[in-house]
Amino acid sequence: MFYTTPNLACFLVEWYSPETTWRPLDETVAKLDAEITAIRAEGSAVQLLVALTAHSDQVLYSVFAASSPDTVRRACERAGLPPERVTAGIEARVMADEP
């Protein structure tokens, strides 16, 4: 479950290359999560909300909640996934199945 605070903005991160889409999505998310945990321990706010890939199109998209786009870039770069594009000012809503 994800918790965000009102002072965090959402950012869309995009990658368009086989280097970022060849591995299973769970591996990519684990790499990002490890760096996010380290960055949080350093005092910066960042959270991965959504990650999705279309292997046939060699594209990976993620939505982060963070205090700044620099924090998002840093998390991605430290995970070995330098973003091709970071877009600020997005809105995201993830729908979960309700019982």
C-alpha positions in Angstrom: 0.0 0.0 0.0 1.3 3.5 -0.8 0.9 6.6 1.3 1.5 10.0 -0.1 1.3 13.4 1.6 -0.2 16.6 0.1 3.3 18.2 -0.1 4.6 15.6 -2.6 4.1 16.1 -6.3 3.6 13.4 -8.9 6.1 12.9 -11.7 5.9 10.7 -14.8 9.2 9.1 -15.7 9.7 7.6 -19.2 12.4 5.3 -20.7 12.4 4.3 -24.4 15.2 1.7 -24.8 15.7 -2.0 -24.8 18.3 -1.5 -22.0 15.5 -0.6 -19.6 12.8 -3.0 -20.8 14.7 -6.3 -21.3 14.5 -7.3 -17.6 11.4 -8.4 -15.8 9.4 -5.5 -14.3 9.7 -7.0 -10.8 13.5 -6.7 -11.1 13.3 -3.1 -12.3 11.0 -2.2 -9.4 13.2 -3.9 -6.9 16.2 -1.9 -8.1 14.2 1.4 -7.9 12.8 0.4 -4.4 16.3 -0.3 -3.0 17.5 3.2 -4.0 14.3 4.8 -2.9 14.8 3.2 0.6 18.3 4.6 0.7 17.3 8.1 -0.4 14.5 8.2 2.2 17.1 7.2 4.9 19.1 10.3 3.7 16.0 12.5 4.4 14.4 13.0 1.0 10.8 12.1 0.2 10.2 9.8 -2.8 7.9 7.0 -3.5 7.3 4.8 -6.5 3.5 4.6 -7.2 3.2 2.8 -10.5 5.5 1.0 -12.9 4.4 -0.4 -16.2 6.2 -1.6 -19.3 5.3 -2.6 -22.9 8.1 -4.9 -23.9 7.1 -5.0 -27.5 7.4 -1.2 -27.7 10.5 -1.1 -25.5 9.0 1.4 -23.2 8.9 1.7 -19.4 6.7 4.3 -17.5 6.7 5.0 -13.8 4.9 7.5 -11.6 6.6 8.7 -8.5 5.5 11.0 -5.7 8.4 13.1 -4.5 9.5 16.4 -3.1 11.3 17.4 -6.3 12.1 16.1 -9.8 15.8 16.0 -8.8 15.0 13.5 -6.1 13.2 11.3 -8.7 16.1 11.6 -11.1 18.6 10.7 -8.4 16.6 7.6 -7.4 16.5 6.4 -11.1 20.1 7.2 -11.8 21.3 5.4 -8.6 19.3 2.4 -9.7 21.2 2.4 -13.0 18.1 3.6 -14.9 18.8 7.2 -15.9 15.4 8.6 -17.1 14.9 9.8 -20.6 12.1 12.2 -19.5 10.7 13.4 -16.2 7.4 15.3 -16.4 6.1 17.3 -13.5 2.6 18.4 -12.7 0.8 15.1 -13.5 -2.2 13.6 -11.8 -2.3 9.9 -11.1 -5.0 7.6 -9.7 -4.4 3.9 -9.3 -7.6 2.0 -9.1 -7.6 -1.1 -6.8 -10.1 -3.8 -6.8 -12.6 -3.3 -4.0 -14.1 -6.2 -2.2 
